[in-house]
Amino acid sequence: MRLLLIIVCCFWGFAVFGQNWEEDLNHARRLYKEGKYKEALKYYKRAGSSAPNDVDLSQEIGQTAYRANDFRTAAESFERQANNAKTKEKEIRARTSLGESCMKQQDYQSAVDAYKDVLRLDPDNEKARQRLMEAKRLLEQQKKQEQNQQDKEKEQKNNNQNQQQNKNNNKNPQQKGDKDQNQSKDNKQNQNAQSQKKDQQKLQDKETERKLDEFAKQELNTKRRINGSKGTTGGKKARKDW
């Protein structure tokens, strides 16, 4: 008797459980027809979480989420639908919807990937080709904007650092004054050293000139003595010959 009661309770529980997800699904579909997409999405999610494994609500959830502007949920549902698609046509539709959901999120890289998948399945799909070109253009534009933003942030950071450095300098004028004073002292010492070097060079030049003058005078006196001696000898010989 007790075992029979447990079995009856289990069957009743499964019946109620199954009835609940079906009721949520029917309620979600009614709300969808009424245009109440956000409310419908709540019931679709409840039905999807409790439905049997062989029941796939990804298409309905994706469409409802897209209309409710919940593009992240829509993209997840369309990707799941594409992966579980039984035919190529269903996968094409799912991946096309996935691309559109990614475009709405400004996730252009994922959109590019989705449209490429569509073109692999259907190379002649002109709509997918156009959307792929648009996604690539927006992706490139997005990258440039991000780079410009990074450059602005870097420039602002450098400006802040410069301003902070200027504040620090203004807060410590004594240190700056000492630094300038030390630099001035060093410059003065260098100038004195150069001046002393020039004076020494001048003294050396004067000493050299003095020695040259003395040498020139000595050489001149020597020549005079030699010339005088030759003149006397020549005179005596002349007188003797005559």
C-alpha positions in Angstrom: 0.0 0.0 0.0 2.8 2.4 0.9 4.7 1.5 -2.2 1.6 2.1 -4.3 1.1 5.5 -2.7 4.7 6.5 -3.6 4.3 5.5 -7.2 1.1 7.5 -7.5 2.7 10.6 -6.0 5.6 10.3 -8.4 3.3 10.0 -11.5 1.3 12.9 -10.2 4.5 15.0 -9.7 5.7 14.3 -13.2 2.3 15.1 -14.6 2.2 18.4 -12.8 5.8 19.1 -13.8 5.1 18.5 -17.4 1.9 20.5 -17.3 3.8 23.5 -15.8 6.3 23.8 -18.6 3.6 23.4 -21.2 1.5 26.0 -19.5 4.5 28.4 -19.4 5.1 27.7 -23.1 1.5 28.4 -24.0 1.4 31.5 -21.9 4.7 32.7 -23.5 3.2 32.2 -27.0 0.1 34.2 -26.1 2.2 37.1 -24.8 4.3 37.0 -27.9 1.3 37.3 -30.1 0.2 40.3 -28.0 3.5 42.0 -28.6 4.6 41.7 -24.9 8.0 40.3 -25.7 9.8 41.0 -22.5 7.1 39.2 -20.5 6.9 36.4 -23.1 10.6 35.9 -22.8 10.3 35.2 -19.0 7.9 32.4 -19.6 9.9 31.1 -22.5 12.9 30.8 -20.3 10.9 29.1 -17.6 9.5 26.6 -20.1 12.9 26.0 -21.6 14.5 25.3 -18.2 11.9 22.7 -17.3 11.0 21.2 -20.7 12.3 17.7 -21.7 15.6 17.3 -23.4 14.0 16.5 -26.7 12.1 19.8 -26.8 14.1 22.6 -28.4 12.7 26.1 -27.8 15.9 27.9 -29.0 14.3 29.4 -32.1 11.3 30.8 -30.3 13.4 32.1 -27.4 15.8 33.7 -29.9 13.1 35.5 -31.8 11.4 36.6 -28.6 14.7 37.9 -27.1 15.6 39.7 -30.3 12.2 41.5 -30.3 12.7 42.2 -26.6 16.1 43.9 -27.3 17.8 41.2 -25.3 20.3 40.6 -28.0 22.7 38.6 -25.8 20.1 36.0 -25.0 19.0 36.0 -28.7 22.6 35.4 -29.9 23.0 32.5 -27.4 19.7 30.9 -28.6 20.5 31.3 -32.3 23.9 29.8 -31.8 22.5 26.8 -30.0 19.8 26.5 -32.7 22.5 26.6 -35.4 24.6 23.9 -33.7 21.5 21.6 -33.3 20.1 22.3 -36.8 19.1 19.2 -38.7 19.2 20.8 -42.2 21.5 23.2 -43.9 18.7 25.6 -44.5 17.8 25.8 -40.8 21.5 26.4 -39.9 21.7 29.2 -42.5 18.7 30.9 -41.0 20.0 30.5 -37.5 23.5 31.8 -38.3 22.0 34.7 -40.2 20.0 35.6 -37.1 23.1 35.1 -35.0 24.9 37.7 -37.1 22.1 40.2 -36.8 22.0 39.7 -33.0 25.8 40.3 -32.8 25.5 43.5 -34.9 22.9 44.8 -32.5 25.3 44.3 -29.6 28.1 46.0 -31.6 30.0 42.7 -31.4 31.2 43.1 -34.9 33.9 40.4 -34.8 31.3 37.8 -33.9 29.1 39.1 -36.6 31.9 38.8 -39.1 32.4 35.2 -38.0 28.7 34.4 -38.3 28.3 35.8 -41.8 31.4 33.9 -42.9 29.8 30.7 -41.7 26.7 31.6 -43.7 28.7 32.1 -46.8 30.5 28.8 -46.3 27.2 27.1 -46.3 25.7 29.3 -49.1 28.4 31.0 -51.2 25.8 32.7 -53.4 24.0 34.4 -50.4 24.2 38.0 -51.5 22.5 39.4 -48.3 25.1 37.6 -46.1 27.9 39.0 -48.3 26.6 42.6 -47.9 26.2 42.2 -44.2 29.7 40.8 -43.9 31.1 43.8 -45.7 29.1 46.1 -43.4 30.3 44.2 -40.3 33.9 44.5 -41.4 33.6 48.2 -42.0 32.1 48.8 -38.6 34.7 46.5 -37.0 37.5 48.6 -38.5 35.8 51.8 -37.4 35.4 50.4 -33.9 39.1 49.5 -33.7 40.1 53.1 -34.8 37.9 54.6 -32.2 39.3 52.4 -29.5 42.9 53.3 -30.6 42.0 57.0 -30.5 40.5 56.6 -27.1 43.7 54.8 -25.9 45.8 57.6 -27.3 43.7 60.3 -25.6 43.9 58.4 -22.3 47.7 58.1 -22.7 48.0 61.8 -23.5 45.8 62.7 -20.5 48.0 60.6 -18.2 51.1 62.3 -19.5 49.5 65.7 -18.9 48.5 64.7 -15.4 52.1 63.6 -14.6 53.5 66.8 -15.9 51.0 68.9 -13.8 51.9 66.8 -10.8 55.6 67.4 -11.4 55.0 71.2 -11.7 53.1 71.1 -8.5 56.0 69.3 -6.8 58.4 71.9 -8.1 56.3 74.7 -6.8 55.9 73.1 -3.4 59.7 72.7 -3.1 61.2 76.0 -4.3 64.1 75.7 -1.9 65.2 72.5 -3.6 64.9 74.0 -7.0 66.8 77.1 -5.8 69.6 74.9 -4.3 69.7 73.0 -7.6 70.1 76.2 -9.6 72.6 77.6 -7.1 74.7 74.5 -7.3 74.5 74.6 -11.1 75.6 78.3 -11.0 78.5 77.4 -8.7 79.6 74.7 -11.0 79.5 77.0 -14.0 81.5 79.6 -12.1 84.1 77.1 -11.1 84.4 76.0 -14.7 84.8 79.6 -15.9 87.5 80.2 -13.3 89.4 77.1 -14.3 89.2 78.1 -17.9 90.4 81.7 -17.0 93.4 80.3 -15.1 94.3 78.0 -17.9 94.2 81.0 -20.3 96.4 83.1 -17.9 98.9 80.2 -17.7 99.0 79.9 -21.4 99.7 83.7 -21.8 102.6 83.5 -19.3 104.0 80.5 -21.1 103.7 82.4 -24.4 105.5 85.5 -22.9 108.3 83.4 -21.4 108.8 81.8 -24.8 108.9 85.2 -26.5 111.4 86.4 -24.0 113.7 83.4 -24.5 113.5 83.8 -28.3 114.4 87.5 -28.0 117.4 86.7 -25.8 118.5 84.0 -28.2 118.2 86.4 -31.2 120.3 89.0 -29.3 123.0 86.5 -28.5 123.1 85.3 -32.1 123.3 88.9 -33.3 126.2 89.7 -30.9 128.0 86.6 -32.0 127.7 87.5 -35.7 129.1 91.0 -34.9 132.1 89.7 -33.1 132.9 87.3 -36.0 132.5 90.1 -38.5 134.7 92.4 -36.5 137.4 89.9 -36.2 137.5 89.2 -39.9 137.7 92.9 -40.7 140.9 93.5 -38.6 142.7 90.5 -40.1 141.9 91.6 -43.6 143.3 95.1 -43.0 146.7 94.0 -41.8 147.1 91.7 -44.8 146.3 94.5 -47.1 148.8 96.8 -45.7 151.5 94.1 -45.8 150.9 93.3 -49.4 151.2 96.9 -50.4 
